[in-house]
Amino acid sequence: MNINYRSSDAYVKAVNTFYGQVNNPFITGGDGDNDIRYYDVEAVGSNKKGLYNKESNVKALEIIQEGTKEKIKIRTLCLVQQLLNGTYFIGNEPVRKSDIGILVRANFEAKEIKDLLMRAGYPAVTVDESKIFEDSEEAVALLNILDAILTTNDHTINKALLSDFTGYGYKDLAQIEIEDLLDKFREYRETWVNSGVYAAVRQFMNDFNVTRVLMEANNFRRLTNLTQILELLQEAEFRQELKPNGLYSYLQKQITGVNEEEDAFQQRIESDEEAIKIITIHKAKGLEYPIVIAPFLDLKVEEKYNFCSFRDAEGNYKFYPSKIGSPKMSRLYKEQVEQENRRLIYVALTRAKFNCFVFKTPTKKNRTSLDDFIENAVVNSFELSEHPHPTEQTQSDLPNWKSVGVENFQLSDKLHGKLSFSALSVHSSHTIPDKLDTYDNKYDQFIFKDIPGGKYMGTMLHYLFENIDFTNPEEHQAEVDKLVDKYYPGKKELLREPLVEMVNHVLHSDIRFPDGTSIVLKDLEGAKKLNEMEFDLSTADIDLKDLKGFNMGEGIEINCNMAISTQKGLLTGLIDLFFLHGEKYYILDWKSNYLGDSLEHYATGDTMRAALNDGNYHLQYLLYSMAVKNYLEQRLPDFDYERDFGGAIYVYLRGARAGKNTGIYTNKPSLKQIENLEAIFKKEVVT
């Protein structure tokens, strides 16, 4: 127990000094023989240098004194800003947001700190164990949406739309023709019956810009919860073969706590790869953070209280109003609160790997649980600004979404139709070669023969590459296990290890463009990518003959459905991955298609070009490139297509291999080609 494998030597010595000043640090026993003592600990953990800047090192354990709790909140923000200004390092790396853990006593304190940081532009997440159905407003809001789809009338539709998901108010709804809304929700019902609840709700989210509205409002938690609930409903629909009414009842029961399923309903952490973590001390046990900030660790036993709760000598729990409690009860209560306070101090201090900042207020009359430990400590040795400075930090390195309002979606326009790649496209068949009897290695046999096929596997693989942190391979097995348990619980042994191998191959593939640009996805940070990027472009009447005959170069075919309506409306789509690499923006699409059972069927060049012809995917990335050009033109004042857009990437997952370019197709339509396409669609911005 006297060896610490987590923290640096300097920090362990600082904690030893902290506890070495007090004989009975945990207030136990009292006779000396039964005390729980603190024994000096030896560090055998990280040798990385702790927090420092170019001018000086920072004490491993800093005590910062401030007058009031409100001022401590402001100074916590000042501390975060200072640590993240680029001049402070851990080892050779600048301090990152994800290096910082803020530990608080109560959930309301976590919310206050998070709101303060978010308003200043710093992404922060609260780590909790809430039940996703019972404790989130998103489940109720989604229930209202499903109700409007199943029982379509003006009352249910108004209830569904008057939420943070759409940002609509009563005045906004008054501007939209109710008949158009009724038709729209009837379409959702048809989609639900034919394609499932996920497709129906995603269609709703696309029509009413739900993702953008929540992102603009920094409601990442709500977006994460909504997505998770929707995935769980899709799983229940599939496994239990639930029809729409049955699935609606299922969601009702989950919200009320009936048929609770433990592990699946734990709330996810929203986009926490590059975010400051805020967590209560009770829930921090077993966790570690390079830097810990404890703003409210100056705990005390309140002299005035209405109720007295404690455990007696036999361990029985007692609860009495303070007015009828005896002096002995009061003494036991205060003693046990003090013991708990000191345990919390210990937990908070031992979560840090390199450095800890503890705030306290000056003690006047009643001493706090912290005072005994810092009686001889030097306080305020860390030079910290008193006022936060203005910040222009944003949530990621990608361009911000533009504000979305009701005027951006006018259902009352009778002329609006809806187009997508799926509606425009005509696919040709792909000839599947005969399967081999033997394979060169176990992975080839798995990827070409053993892995289940079909849309269900494709959906799971898309979720996998949406959710994993490309830069952190240590977490990949856990993410794979979670998805396999959800989608293929009976095939865990077959799938779990080979799928991690697939992830490794994909993330280490050699992605190359004709201009010499090389990309390896394992280096792509979370802050530089956006999954499932939605777009909407306004279109005029389209001449499909021009689109069908569109010239994309030798060997590339563009086919389209000549039978669809071409009235003016919206061209919509969902791009699997939009990311920034170097100084250029790229789009990427994951494909789980089976082309054959050897790598020669996934060879770069003519083979992959032909595979995209079969799926008509050349049309897909052509449309997506046009959408991204429009998107970036609206957000980057000096955007230059040739300079700033890198191109499109298609990754055929079965053919991807580490260090090779098999299963990879790249192309960048020329500016002239995109301008010609724009002329066909005569697009104007809708977002």
C-alpha positions as CSV (number, residue, x, y, z in Angstrom):
1,M,0.0,0.0,0.0
2,N,3.0,2.3,0.3
3,I,3.8,2.3,-3.4
4,N,2.1,4.8,-5.8
5,Y,2.1,3.7,-9.5
6,R,0.1,6.7,-10.7
7,S,1.7,9.9,-9.6
8,S,5.1,11.6,-10.2
9,D,7.8,11.5,-7.5
10,A,7.5,15.3,-6.9
11,Y,3.7,15.0,-6.4
12,V,3.9,12.0,-4.1
13,K,6.5,13.9,-1.9
14,A,4.2,16.9,-1.7
15,V,1.2,14.7,-0.5
16,N,3.5,13.0,2.0
17,T,4.4,16.4,3.4
18,F,0.8,17.4,3.4
19,Y,-0.2,14.5,5.6
20,G,3.0,14.4,7.6
21,Q,1.9,17.4,9.6
22,V,-1.1,15.7,11.2
23,N,-0.9,12.8,13.7
24,N,-4.4,11.5,13.2
25,P,-5.3,12.7,9.7
26,F,-8.5,10.7,9.4
27,I,-9.9,11.3,12.9
28,T,-10.3,7.6,13.8
29,G,-9.9,5.8,17.0
30,G,-8.7,8.5,19.3
31,D,-6.5,6.3,21.6
32,G,-3.7,6.1,19.1
33,D,-3.8,2.4,18.7
34,N,-6.8,2.2,16.4
35,D,-6.0,5.3,14.3
36,I,-5.9,4.9,10.5
37,R,-2.5,6.5,9.9
38,Y,-1.0,7.9,6.8
39,Y,2.3,6.3,5.8
40,D,4.7,7.9,3.4
41,V,4.4,6.6,-0.1
42,E,7.0,5.8,-2.6
43,A,6.5,6.8,-6.3
44,V,7.3,4.3,-9.0
45,G,5.0,5.9,-11.6
46,S,5.6,8.3,-14.4
47,N,9.0,10.0,-14.7
48,K,7.6,12.7,-16.9
49,K,8.3,16.2,-15.8
50,G,5.4,17.8,-14.1
51,L,3.8,21.2,-14.8
52,Y,6.2,24.0,-15.7
53,N,6.5,27.0,-17.9
54,K,9.6,28.5,-19.5
55,E,10.3,30.7,-16.5
56,S,9.9,28.3,-13.6
57,N,8.5,25.0,-12.4
58,V,5.2,24.9,-10.5
59,K,4.9,23.4,-7.1
60,A,3.3,20.0,-7.3
61,L,0.7,21.0,-4.7
62,E,-0.5,24.6,-4.7
63,I,-2.8,26.2,-2.2
64,I,-4.6,29.3,-3.4
65,Q,-6.5,31.4,-1.0
66,E,-9.5,33.5,-2.0
67,G,-12.1,35.5,-0.1
68,T,-15.4,33.9,-1.1
69,K,-16.8,30.9,-3.0
70,E,-18.0,33.1,-5.8
71,K,-14.4,34.5,-6.3
72,I,-13.1,31.0,-6.2
73,K,-15.2,30.1,-9.2
74,I,-13.8,33.1,-11.2
75,R,-10.3,32.2,-10.2
76,T,-10.9,28.7,-11.3
77,L,-11.6,30.0,-14.7
78,C,-8.5,32.2,-14.5
79,L,-6.4,29.2,-13.6
80,V,-7.8,27.1,-16.6
81,Q,-7.1,30.0,-19.0
82,Q,-3.6,30.4,-17.6
83,L,-2.8,26.6,-17.9
84,L,-4.1,26.5,-21.4
85,N,-2.4,29.6,-22.8
86,G,0.3,27.6,-24.5
87,T,3.2,28.5,-22.1
88,Y,2.6,25.6,-19.6
89,F,3.9,22.2,-20.3
90,I,3.8,18.6,-19.0
91,G,6.9,16.8,-20.2
92,N,7.4,18.2,-23.7
93,E,3.7,18.8,-24.5
94,P,1.6,21.9,-23.8
95,V,-1.2,21.4,-21.3
96,R,-4.3,20.2,-23.1
97,K,-7.9,20.6,-22.0
98,S,-8.2,16.9,-21.4
99,D,-5.3,17.0,-19.0
100,I,-7.4,18.9,-16.4
101,G,-9.8,17.3,-14.0
102,I,-11.9,19.6,-11.7
103,L,-13.2,17.8,-8.6
104,V,-16.2,19.1,-6.7
105,R,-18.3,18.0,-3.8
106,A,-21.8,18.4,-5.3
107,N,-23.5,18.1,-8.7
108,F,-24.7,21.7,-8.6
109,E,-21.1,22.9,-8.1
110,A,-20.2,20.8,-11.2
111,K,-22.9,22.5,-13.2
112,E,-21.8,26.0,-12.1
113,I,-18.2,25.4,-13.1
114,K,-19.2,23.8,-16.4
115,D,-21.5,26.7,-17.3
116,L,-18.7,29.2,-16.4
117,L,-16.1,27.4,-18.6
118,M,-18.5,26.9,-21.5
119,R,-19.5,30.5,-21.6
120,A,-15.8,31.4,-21.8
121,G,-15.4,29.0,-24.8
122,Y,-13.8,26.0,-23.0
123,P,-15.4,22.6,-23.8
124,A,-16.1,20.9,-20.5
125,V,-18.0,17.7,-19.7
126,T,-19.5,16.5,-16.5
127,V,-18.9,12.8,-15.7
128,D,-22.0,11.2,-14.1
129,E,-23.9,7.9,-13.9
130,S,-27.4,9.1,-14.8
131,K,-29.8,6.8,-16.3
132,I,-30.3,7.9,-19.9
133,F,-34.1,7.3,-20.0
134,E,-35.1,8.3,-16.5
135,D,-32.9,11.3,-16.0
136,S,-32.8,13.1,-19.3
137,E,-35.3,15.5,-20.9
138,E,-34.3,14.1,-24.3
139,A,-36.2,10.9,-23.8
140,V,-39.5,12.8,-23.1
141,A,-38.9,15.1,-26.1
142,L,-38.3,12.1,-28.3
143,L,-41.5,10.5,-27.0
144,N,-43.4,13.6,-28.0
145,I,-41.9,13.3,-31.5
146,L,-42.9,9.7,-31.8
147,D,-46.3,10.5,-30.6
148,A,-46.7,13.1,-33.3
149,I,-45.6,10.6,-35.9
150,L,-48.1,8.0,-34.7
151,T,-51.0,10.3,-33.9
152,T,-50.6,13.1,-36.3
153,N,-52.6,16.2,-35.5
154,D,-51.9,19.9,-34.8
155,H,-51.7,19.3,-31.0
156,T,-49.2,16.5,-31.1
157,I,-47.1,18.2,-33.7
158,N,-47.0,21.5,-31.7
159,K,-45.9,19.5,-28.7
160,A,-43.1,17.8,-30.6
161,L,-41.8,21.0,-32.2
162,L,-41.9,23.3,-29.1
163,S,-38.6,22.1,-27.7
164,D,-34.9,22.9,-27.6
165,F,-34.4,20.4,-30.4
166,T,-35.9,22.8,-33.0
167,G,-35.6,26.1,-31.2
168,Y,-39.1,26.9,-32.3
169,G,-41.6,29.0,-30.3
170,Y,-45.3,29.6,-30.8
171,K,-44.7,32.5,-33.1
172,D,-42.4,30.4,-35.3
173,L,-45.1,27.7,-35.6
174,A,-47.7,30.2,-36.6
175,Q,-45.6,31.0,-39.7
176,I,-45.8,27.4,-41.0
177,E,-48.8,25.9,-42.7
178,I,-50.3,23.1,-40.6
179,E,-51.2,21.1,-43.7
180,D,-47.5,21.0,-44.6
181,L,-46.6,19.8,-41.2
182,L,-49.3,17.1,-41.2
183,D,-47.9,15.8,-44.6
184,K,-44.4,15.9,-43.2
185,F,-45.2,13.8,-40.1
186,R,-47.2,11.3,-42.2
187,E,-44.0,10.9,-44.3
188,Y,-42.1,10.2,-41.1
189,R,-44.6,7.5,-40.2
190,E,-44.2,5.8,-43.6
191,T,-40.4,5.9,-43.2
192,W,-40.7,4.4,-39.7
193,V,-42.9,1.5,-41.0
194,N,-40.6,0.8,-44.0
195,S,-37.2,1.6,-42.7
196,G,-37.3,1.8,-38.9
197,V,-37.4,4.4,-36.2
198,Y,-33.8,5.5,-36.7
199,A,-34.4,6.5,-40.3
200,A,-37.7,8.3,-39.3
201,V,-36.2,10.4,-36.5
202,R,-33.0,11.2,-38.5
203,Q,-35.3,12.5,-41.2
204,F,-37.0,14.7,-38.6
205,M,-33.7,15.9,-37.3
206,N,-32.5,16.7,-40.8
207,D,-35.7,18.6,-41.7
208,F,-35.7,20.7,-38.6
209,N,-31.9,21.1,-38.3
210,V,-31.8,19.5,-34.8
211,T,-28.1,18.8,-34.8
212,R,-27.2,22.4,-35.8
213,V,-29.6,24.0,-33.4
214,L,-28.1,22.0,-30.5
215,M,-24.5,22.6,-31.6
216,E,-25.1,26.3,-32.0
217,A,-26.4,26.4,-28.4
218,N,-23.5,24.3,-27.1
219,N,-26.0,21.6,-26.0
220,F,-23.6,18.7,-26.7
221,R,-24.9,16.7,-23.8
222,R,-28.5,16.9,-25.2
223,L,-27.3,15.9,-28.7
224,T,-25.3,13.0,-27.3
225,N,-28.2,11.8,-25.1
226,L,-30.6,12.0,-28.1
227,T,-28.3,10.0,-30.3
228,Q,-27.8,7.3,-27.6
229,I,-31.5,7.0,-26.9
230,L,-32.2,6.7,-30.6
231,E,-29.6,3.9,-31.0
232,L,-31.1,2.1,-28.0
233,L,-34.6,2.3,-29.5
234,Q,-33.2,1.0,-32.8
235,E,-31.7,-2.0,-31.0
236,A,-34.9,-2.7,-29.1
237,E,-36.9,-2.5,-32.3
238,F,-34.6,-5.0,-34.0
239,R,-34.1,-7.5,-31.1
240,Q,-37.7,-7.5,-29.9
241,E,-39.3,-7.1,-33.4
242,L,-41.3,-4.1,-32.2
243,K,-43.8,-2.4,-34.4
244,P,-44.2,1.4,-34.1
245,N,-46.9,1.3,-31.4
246,G,-45.0,-1.3,-29.5
247,L,-41.8,0.7,-29.6
248,Y,-43.6,3.8,-28.4
249,S,-44.9,1.8,-25.4
250,Y,-41.4,0.5,-24.8
251,L,-40.0,4.1,-24.6
252,Q,-42.9,5.1,-22.2
253,K,-42.0,2.2,-19.9
254,Q,-38.3,3.1,-19.9
255,I,-39.0,6.7,-19.0
256,T,-41.1,5.6,-16.0
257,G,-38.4,3.1,-14.9
258,V,-40.0,-0.1,-15.9
259,N,-37.9,-2.8,-17.6
260,E,-34.7,-0.9,-16.8
261,E,-31.6,-2.4,-18.3
262,E,-28.5,-1.3,-16.4
263,D,-25.4,-0.9,-18.4
264,A,-26.9,0.1,-21.7
265,F,-28.5,3.2,-20.3
266,Q,-25.5,4.9,-18.8
267,Q,-25.2,8.4,-20.2
268,R,-22.3,8.9,-22.5
269,I,-19.8,11.6,-22.1
270,E,-20.2,14.2,-24.7
271,S,-17.2,14.8,-27.0
272,D,-14.7,14.4,-24.1
273,E,-11.6,13.7,-26.2
274,E,-10.5,17.4,-25.8
275,A,-12.6,18.6,-22.9
276,I,-12.0,19.5,-19.3
277,K,-13.5,16.9,-17.0
278,I,-15.7,17.9,-14.1
279,I,-16.6,15.2,-11.6
280,T,-17.8,14.9,-8.0
281,I,-15.2,13.5,-5.6
282,H,-17.3,10.5,-4.8
283,K,-17.4,9.4,-8.4
284,A,-13.7,10.1,-9.0
285,K,-12.4,7.1,-7.0
286,G,-10.2,5.1,-9.3
287,L,-9.7,7.8,-11.8
288,E,-6.7,10.0,-12.5
289,Y,-5.9,13.3,-14.1
290,P,-2.6,14.9,-15.0
291,I,-3.7,18.1,-13.3
292,V,-6.4,18.3,-10.6
293,I,-8.2,21.5,-9.6
294,A,-10.2,21.3,-6.3
295,P,-12.0,24.6,-6.0
296,F,-14.3,23.6,-3.1
297,L,-12.2,21.3,-1.0
298,D,-12.3,23.7,2.0
299,L,-14.9,21.5,3.7
300,K,-16.3,22.2,7.1
301,V,-18.8,20.8,9.6
302,E,-21.8,23.1,9.9
303,E,-22.6,24.2,13.4
304,K,-26.3,24.7,12.6
305,Y,-28.3,21.8,11.1
306,N,-31.9,20.6,11.1
307,F,-31.2,16.9,11.2
308,C,-28.6,14.7,12.7
309,S,-27.6,11.5,11.0
310,F,-24.9,9.2,12.1
311,R,-24.0,5.5,12.8
312,D,-23.9,4.4,16.4
313,A,-21.2,2.1,18.0
314,E,-23.0,-1.0,16.6
315,G,-23.0,0.4,13.1
316,N,-26.7,1.2,13.1
317,Y,-27.8,4.2,11.1
318,K,-29.6,6.9,13.2
319,F,-31.5,9.9,12.0
320,Y,-33.0,12.5,14.4
321,P,-34.1,16.1,14.2
322,S,-31.4,18.1,15.8
323,K,-33.8,19.7,18.4
324,I,-34.5,16.3,20.1
325,G,-31.0,14.9,19.7
326,S,-28.7,14.5,22.6
327,P,-25.2,16.1,22.9
328,K,-23.8,12.6,22.3
329,M,-25.7,12.4,19.0
330,S,-24.5,15.8,18.0
331,R,-20.9,14.9,18.8
332,L,-21.1,11.7,16.8
333,Y,-22.7,13.5,13.9
334,K,-20.0,16.2,13.8
335,E,-17.2,13.6,14.2
336,Q,-18.5,11.5,11.4
337,V,-19.0,14.4,9.0
338,E,-15.4,15.5,9.8
339,Q,-14.2,12.0,9.0
340,E,-16.1,12.0,5.7
341,N,-14.6,15.4,4.8
342,R,-11.1,14.1,5.4
343,R,-11.7,11.0,3.3
344,L,-12.9,13.3,0.5
345,I,-9.8,15.4,0.8
346,Y,-7.7,12.2,0.5
347,V,-9.6,11.0,-2.6
348,A,-9.3,14.4,-4.3
349,L,-5.6,14.8,-3.6
350,T,-4.8,11.2,-4.8
351,R,-6.4,11.7,-8.2
352,A,-3.6,13.9,-9.5
353,K,-0.7,12.5,-11.5
354,F,1.5,15.6,-11.6
355,N,-0.1,18.6,-10.0
356,C,-3.0,19.7,-7.8
357,F,-4.4,23.2,-7.1
358,V,-6.5,23.5,-3.9
359,F,-8.5,26.6,-3.2
360,K,-9.6,27.7,0.2
361,T,-11.2,30.6,2.0
362,P,-9.7,32.4,5.0
363,T,-10.8,30.8,8.3
364,K,-12.3,33.2,10.8
365,K,-14.1,31.3,13.6
366,N,-14.9,27.8,12.6
367,R,-11.9,25.8,11.3
368,T,-12.3,23.7,8.2
369,S,-11.3,20.2,7.6
370,L,-8.4,21.5,5.5
371,D,-6.9,23.8,8.1
372,D,-4.9,21.3,10.1
373,F,-3.0,20.2,6.9
374,I,-2.0,23.6,5.6
375,E,-1.2,25.4,8.9
376,N,2.4,25.8,7.9
377,A,1.9,25.8,4.1
378,V,2.9,28.6,1.8
379,V,-0.3,29.8,0.1
380,N,-0.7,31.9,-3.1
381,S,2.8,31.1,-4.3
382,F,1.4,30.5,-7.8
383,E,1.0,33.8,-9.6
384,L,-2.6,33.7,-10.8
385,S,-4.5,36.5,-12.5
386,E,-7.5,37.8,-10.6
387,H,-9.7,38.4,-13.6
388,P,-10.4,36.2,-16.6
389,H,-9.3,37.5,-20.0
390,P,-11.6,37.6,-23.0
391,T,-11.3,34.4,-25.1
392,E,-12.2,33.5,-28.7
393,Q,-11.6,29.8,-28.2
394,T,-14.2,27.6,-30.0
395,Q,-15.3,24.0,-29.5
396,S,-13.1,22.6,-32.2
397,D,-10.8,23.6,-35.1
398,L,-13.6,23.1,-37.6
399,P,-15.5,26.2,-38.7
400,N,-18.5,27.1,-36.5
401,W,-22.0,26.3,-37.5
402,K,-23.9,29.4,-38.7
403,S,-26.9,30.3,-36.5
404,V,-30.1,28.5,-37.5
405,G,-33.5,30.0,-37.2
406,V,-37.1,29.2,-38.2
407,E,-36.7,31.3,-41.3
408,N,-34.2,28.7,-42.7
409,F,-37.0,26.1,-43.0
410,Q,-40.2,27.1,-44.7
411,L,-42.5,24.2,-45.1
412,S,-45.2,26.5,-46.4
413,D,-43.4,26.7,-49.8
414,K,-45.5,24.3,-51.9
415,L,-42.8,24.1,-54.6
416,H,-40.2,22.5,-52.3
417,G,-39.2,18.9,-53.0
418,K,-36.4,16.9,-51.5
419,L,-33.4,15.2,-53.3
420,S,-30.5,13.2,-52.0
421,F,-27.8,11.0,-53.4
422,S,-29.9,7.9,-52.8
423,A,-32.8,9.5,-54.7
424,L,-30.7,10.6,-57.6
425,S,-28.5,7.6,-57.9
426,V,-28.9,4.4,-60.0
427,H,-26.6,1.5,-59.0
428,S,-25.2,-1.1,-61.2
429,S,-24.6,-4.7,-60.0
430,H,-21.2,-5.8,-58.9
431,T,-20.1,-9.3,-60.0
432,I,-18.9,-11.2,-56.9
433,P,-16.1,-13.7,-57.7
434,D,-16.2,-17.2,-56.2
435,K,-14.9,-17.5,-52.7
436,L,-11.5,-19.1,-52.0
437,D,-11.2,-22.3,-50.0
438,T,-8.1,-21.2,-48.1
439,Y,-6.7,-17.8,-47.1
440,D,-3.2,-16.5,-46.6
441,N,-3.8,-15.6,-42.9
442,K,-6.4,-15.6,-40.2
443,Y,-7.3,-12.0,-40.7
444,D,-8.0,-12.5,-44.4
445,Q,-10.3,-15.4,-43.6
446,F,-12.1,-13.3,-41.0
447,I,-12.5,-10.2,-43.2
448,F,-13.4,-12.1,-46.4
449,K,-15.4,-15.1,-45.1
450,D,-16.2,-15.2,-41.4
451,I,-17.5,-11.7,-40.7
452,P,-21.3,-11.4,-41.1
453,G,-22.4,-9.4,-44.1
454,G,-25.4,-7.1,-44.6
455,K,-26.6,-3.7,-43.5
456,Y,-26.6,-4.6,-39.8
457,M,-22.8,-5.1,-39.8
458,G,-22.4,-2.0,-42.0
459,T,-24.3,0.1,-39.5
460,M,-22.2,-1.3,-36.6
461,L,-18.9,-0.5,-38.4
462,H,-20.1,3.0,-39.2
463,Y,-20.9,3.5,-35.4
464,L,-17.5,2.1,-34.5
465,F,-15.5,4.5,-36.6
466,E,-17.7,7.4,-35.5
467,N,-17.1,6.7,-31.8
468,I,-13.5,5.7,-31.5
469,D,-10.7,8.1,-30.7
470,F,-8.3,7.6,-33.6
471,T,-5.3,8.7,-31.6
472,N,-5.9,6.4,-28.6
473,P,-5.6,2.7,-29.5
474,E,-5.8,1.7,-25.8
475,E,-9.6,2.5,-25.9
476,H,-10.4,0.7,-29.1
477,Q,-11.1,-2.8,-27.6
478,A,-13.6,-1.3,-25.1
479,E,-15.5,0.4,-27.9
480,V,-15.5,-2.7,-30.0
481,D,-16.7,-4.8,-27.1
482,K,-19.6,-2.4,-26.4
483,L,-20.8,-2.4,-30.0
484,V,-20.4,-6.2,-30.4
485,D,-22.4,-6.7,-27.2
486,K,-25.1,-4.5,-28.6
487,Y,-25.3,-5.8,-32.2
488,Y,-23.9,-9.3,-32.1
489,P,-24.0,-10.6,-28.5
490,G,-23.9,-14.2,-29.7
491,K,-20.7,-13.6,-31.8
492,K,-18.4,-12.0,-29.2
493,E,-15.6,-14.5,-29.5
494,L,-15.6,-14.4,-33.3
495,L,-15.7,-10.6,-33.7
496,R,-14.1,-8.7,-30.8
497,E,-10.3,-9.2,-31.4
498,P,-10.4,-9.2,-35.3
499,L,-12.5,-6.0,-35.3
500,V,-9.8,-4.3,-33.3
501,E,-7.3,-5.6,-35.9
502,M,-9.5,-4.1,-38.6
503,V,-9.5,-0.7,-36.8
504,N,-5.7,-0.9,-36.6
505,H,-5.4,-1.6,-40.3
506,V,-7.8,1.2,-41.3
507,L,-6.2,3.8,-39.1
508,H,-2.7,2.9,-40.3
509,S,-3.6,2.7,-44.0
510,D,-1.6,4.8,-46.5
511,I,-4.0,7.3,-47.9
512,R,-2.5,9.2,-50.8
513,F,-3.7,11.8,-53.3
514,P,-2.2,12.4,-56.8
515,D,-0.6,15.6,-55.6
516,G,1.5,13.6,-53.1
517,T,-0.5,14.4,-50.0
518,S,-0.3,11.5,-47.5
519,I,-2.8,10.9,-44.7
520,V,-2.7,8.4,-41.8
521,L,-5.9,8.5,-39.9
522,K,-4.3,7.5,-36.6
523,D,-2.9,11.0,-36.3
524,L,-6.3,12.7,-36.7
525,E,-7.4,14.4,-33.5
526,G,-11.0,14.6,-32.4
527,A,-11.1,18.4,-32.5
528,K,-10.3,18.3,-36.2
529,K,-13.1,16.0,-37.3
530,L,-16.8,16.1,-37.6
531,N,-18.8,12.9,-37.9
532,E,-22.2,12.6,-39.8
533,M,-22.0,16.2,-41.2
534,E,-25.4,17.1,-42.5
535,F,-26.0,19.6,-45.3
536,D,-28.9,21.2,-47.1
537,L,-28.6,23.0,-50.5
538,S,-31.4,24.8,-52.3
539,T,-31.9,23.7,-55.9
540,A,-33.8,25.0,-58.9
541,D,-35.4,22.7,-61.5
542,I,-32.6,20.2,-62.4
543,D,-31.8,19.0,-65.9
544,L,-31.1,15.3,-65.3
545,K,-29.7,14.9,-68.8
546,D,-26.9,17.2,-68.0
547,L,-26.2,15.4,-64.8
548,K,-26.3,11.9,-66.4
549,G,-23.8,13.1,-69.0
550,F,-21.5,14.9,-66.6
551,N,-17.9,14.5,-67.5
552,M,-15.7,13.5,-64.6
553,G,-12.8,12.1,-66.6
554,E,-11.7,8.9,-68.2
555,G,-13.0,5.7,-66.5
556,I,-15.5,7.5,-64.3
557,E,-19.2,7.0,-64.8
558,I,-22.0,9.1,-63.5
559,N,-25.5,7.6,-63.5
560,C,-28.8,9.1,-62.3
561,N,-32.4,8.2,-61.9
562,M,-34.2,9.9,-64.8
563,A,-37.6,9.1,-63.4
564,I,-37.6,11.3,-60.3
565,S,-39.2,14.6,-59.9
566,T,-36.8,17.5,-60.5
567,Q,-38.9,20.4,-59.0
568,K,-37.0,23.0,-57.0
569,G,-36.3,22.1,-53.4
570,L,-33.6,20.8,-51.2
571,L,-30.6,18.6,-51.9
572,T,-29.7,17.0,-48.5
573,G,-27.0,14.6,-47.4
574,L,-25.0,13.2,-44.6
575,I,-21.2,13.0,-44.9
576,D,-19.6,10.2,-42.9
577,L,-16.5,12.2,-41.9
578,F,-15.5,15.8,-42.5
579,F,-12.0,16.7,-41.2
580,L,-9.1,19.1,-41.3
581,H,-5.6,17.7,-42.2
582,G,-2.7,20.2,-42.5
583,E,-4.3,23.2,-44.0
584,K,-6.9,21.4,-46.1
585,Y,-10.4,20.0,-45.5
586,Y,-11.4,16.5,-46.6
587,I,-14.5,14.3,-46.8
588,L,-14.4,10.6,-46.1
589,D,-16.9,7.8,-46.6
590,W,-16.7,4.4,-44.9
591,K,-17.7,1.4,-47.1
592,S,-18.2,-2.1,-45.8
593,N,-19.0,-3.5,-49.3
594,Y,-17.7,-7.0,-50.1
595,L,-15.8,-6.8,-53.5
596,G,-14.0,-10.1,-53.4
597,D,-12.0,-12.3,-51.0
598,S,-8.4,-11.2,-51.9
599,L,-6.7,-7.9,-51.8
600,E,-6.4,-7.8,-55.6
601,H,-10.2,-6.9,-55.7
602,Y,-9.4,-3.9,-53.5
603,A,-6.3,-2.7,-55.4
604,T,-5.9,1.0,-55.8
605,G,-6.3,2.6,-59.2
606,D,-8.6,1.1,-61.9
607,T,-10.0,-1.6,-59.6
608,M,-11.2,0.8,-57.0
609,R,-12.4,3.3,-59.6
610,A,-14.6,0.5,-61.1
611,A,-15.9,-0.4,-57.7
612,L,-17.1,3.2,-57.2
613,N,-18.7,3.1,-60.7
614,D,-20.7,0.1,-59.5
615,G,-22.0,1.9,-56.5
616,N,-22.3,5.2,-58.4
617,Y,-20.2,6.7,-55.6
618,H,-18.5,9.1,-58.0
619,L,-21.8,11.0,-58.1
620,Q,-21.9,10.9,-54.3
621,Y,-18.5,12.5,-53.7
622,L,-19.2,15.0,-56.5
623,L,-22.4,16.2,-54.7
624,Y,-20.6,16.1,-51.3
625,S,-17.7,18.2,-52.6
626,M,-20.1,20.8,-53.9
627,A,-21.8,20.9,-50.5
628,V,-18.5,21.3,-48.7
629,K,-17.5,24.1,-51.0
630,N,-20.7,25.9,-50.2
631,Y,-20.3,25.2,-46.5
632,L,-16.7,26.5,-46.3
633,E,-17.4,29.6,-48.5
634,Q,-20.0,30.7,-46.0
635,R,-17.6,30.3,-43.0
636,L,-14.1,31.1,-44.3
637,P,-14.0,34.6,-45.9
638,D,-10.9,33.9,-48.0
639,F,-11.8,30.3,-48.9
640,D,-10.1,29.1,-52.0
641,Y,-11.3,25.7,-53.3
642,E,-8.1,24.7,-55.0
643,R,-6.0,25.7,-52.0
644,D,-8.2,24.7,-49.0
645,F,-10.2,21.6,-50.1
646,G,-8.2,18.4,-50.2
647,G,-10.6,16.0,-51.8
648,A,-12.7,12.9,-51.1
649,I,-11.6,9.6,-49.6
650,Y,-13.4,6.3,-49.8
651,V,-12.2,3.5,-47.4
652,Y,-13.4,0.0,-48.2
653,L,-12.9,-1.5,-44.8
654,R,-12.4,-5.1,-45.9
655,G,-9.5,-4.1,-48.1
656,A,-7.7,-1.7,-45.9
657,R,-4.3,-2.8,-44.7
658,A,-1.8,-1.0,-42.4
659,G,1.0,0.7,-44.5
660,K,-0.8,-0.1,-47.8
661,N,-3.2,1.8,-50.0
662,T,-5.5,-1.2,-50.8
663,G,-9.2,-0.5,-50.2
664,I,-8.5,3.2,-50.6
665,Y,-9.8,5.5,-53.3
666,T,-9.1,9.3,-53.5
667,N,-10.1,12.0,-55.9
668,K,-10.5,15.7,-56.0
669,P,-13.0,17.1,-58.5
670,S,-11.6,20.1,-60.3
671,L,-13.0,23.6,-59.5
672,K,-14.3,23.7,-63.1
673,Q,-16.2,20.4,-62.5
674,I,-17.8,21.7,-59.3
675,E,-18.8,25.0,-61.0
676,N,-20.4,23.0,-63.8
677,L,-22.3,20.9,-61.2
678,E,-23.4,24.1,-59.4
679,A,-24.8,25.4,-62.7
680,I,-26.9,22.3,-63.1
681,F,-28.4,22.6,-59.6
682,K,-28.4,26.4,-59.6
683,K,-28.0,26.2,-55.8
684,E,-28.3,28.9,-53.2
685,V,-27.5,28.7,-49.5
686,V,-30.3,27.4,-47.1
687,T,-28.3,26.9,-43.9
